[in-house]
């Protein structure tokens, strides 16, 4: 169990449902470790600002995470979390390891557009 305030994805069916019902999605697949916790915190902070993006997490050690761990986009990744950005159900960007808020917002702005005020 991940102790975040993000929506948790706990099954392959939930993952598929989120992809089918949301245009812009950021999924952080990790553990409660030092490289992952800051990324969860950034996503939690950005939820109110980026209302056009769905923010979720997925526990890396849950068998369901195979939907992310088996993506071709993460094949060479060495560190967690794996952060996957989906647009209309397709992967548009994937990153691994710790990310800063400016790195995350840059990807969100490029892939999904800046938040409207």
C-alpha positions, 0 to 999 in steps of 0.5 A: 500500500502506498501512503499518498493522497493520490488515487491508487490503482490496484488492479489491471481493470482499474488501470484500464478504466482510468485510461479509458475515462481520462484524456491526460494521466500521470501514473507514478509507479514506485514504493515508499522510498527516498526517490519516490516520495518526493515525486508523489508529493509533487503530484499531490501539490499539482493536482489542484493546479492541473485540473485537466490531468488525472494523477494516480499511483501504483505500487511497484511491488503489486503484480498489477504494476506489470502494466507499467513495468512491461511497457517498452518505454521503461525497458532501460529504466534502472531507478524507481519511480517509473512515471508514465504520462498518458494522453488518450490512453497512449504513453506520451512520456516516461521517466524514471527516478526522482524528478523535481517539480520543474521537471514534472511541470515541464513535461505536463505543460509539453504533453497536456498544456499548461493549467488554465487559471 
